[in-house]
Amino acid sequence: MAMTMPFSILDSTDMQLFSVGDSVHFQLTIDENQAIAYNFILQGKGTLPNYNDSWDDEYIQLDIGEIFNDASFLDLDSNNVSLSDSDGKFRFISYIFTRCPMPAMCPAVISKNRYLAEAFLKNVELEFILVSFDYIYDKPSVMKSRYKSHAETYPNLKFYSSFNHLNDIFMMAGQSNVSFWGVNENDIGHTLRSVIIDPERRLLKAYDGMNWRPQEVEWEINNILQAYN
């Protein structure tokens, strides 16, 4: 499964020595401002495998206009919540996990969602939902210890745990075209994508990676709300 992890490479590294499909080992240093990779060592030459798509339909990426299946998770107080509970509202959905070590990934997603939650704080037609795909570690109590203050400050910002809801997180992430792996091995990898769904759970728009700007999303959400009204 393809993923993109943004980090800088030291200028002394000659990336022309490597090809798509190669296996490499490298060191990664992370600080508050950036992640830097260096000391690349070729482990083996290879090509990317061809994956057979054996997922059931409920796990397959949705196209614009298609409807998300209902999914159930746990809120910060361990109450069962369903995606259908917020039917009738527009929803902006992103995926995270609490132990993400990359400042430019999950922490940035949360920061951008906080900006949007602040911008639409008085709008009852819209919710922002952050779902953890770490279905083993991110129990509601763990997420509450990290995000309680955010949720209390922004009632329109929801944090959901997938603990004991494995099928639900695979289904909703798959329909969002979000991939994650390595949860059982405690070595989590994932792609990044946020989606907007309408009051009937139809996919309206998707934002891949981390290059989207919250100000631009705010403008686009306002346009969507005006068009529906």
Secondary structure, DSSP 8 states (H G I E B T S, - for coil): -------EE-TT--GGG--TT-EEEEEEEE-SS-EEEEEEEEEE------------GGGS---TT-B----EEE-TTS-EEEGGGGTTSEEEEEEE-TT---TTSHHHHHHHHHHHHHHTTT-TTEEEEEEE--TTT--HHHHHHHHHHHHHH-TTEEEEB-TT-HHHHHHHHHHTT--EE-TTTT--EE--EEEEE-TT-BEEEEEETT---HHHHHHHHHHHHHHH-
